[in-house]
Amino acid sequence: GEEYVFDTHEDKGYDWAALPQGRPRIGLNTGCGDRWTTRLWSDEKWTELIQRLQTAGYAPVLLGGEAEVERNRRLHATTGAAYLGTFPLPQFINLMHQMDGIVTQVTMAMHISIALRKPTILMNNIFNPYEFDLYGRGQLVQPNRSCVCFYRGSCKLGVSCMEDLPAVKVFEAVRASV
């Protein structure tokens, strides 16, 4: 039950004027690294989640690193969700600190979100769900069908079970947590 000890980098004075104002900001970490790509969610699922969040009065903010640039640009062009680009790690941490909640897969962003004590909506499919502690902030959401590709980089069934995680399920977890 011990919390992370973590620096928010608030003292750096980053300028986040381009972030949406006046609505709860929900950071959407759209990538997951290249080792276990079965954790990825399709653009269609992200688009549906973004639209649901926008309709409900949230301000989605796309997050990620170099590997997510093209995806985040597409999602920004399709939905108008905020996308500020990529940043060095301390600035990325501080950007995440500006969010009211974070939606992420099991990634570095998950650890940052938990460390920042943000409500974290953790999308999990291939890892043991009992490995994670969100410290009572947020929810773990999983696909509606059981995953049989544990700890694998590709799904032996062809299509990742993440496609069976409905956007509405993630949206409801955001509403219940933020």
Disulfide bonds with the S-S distance in Angstrom:
none
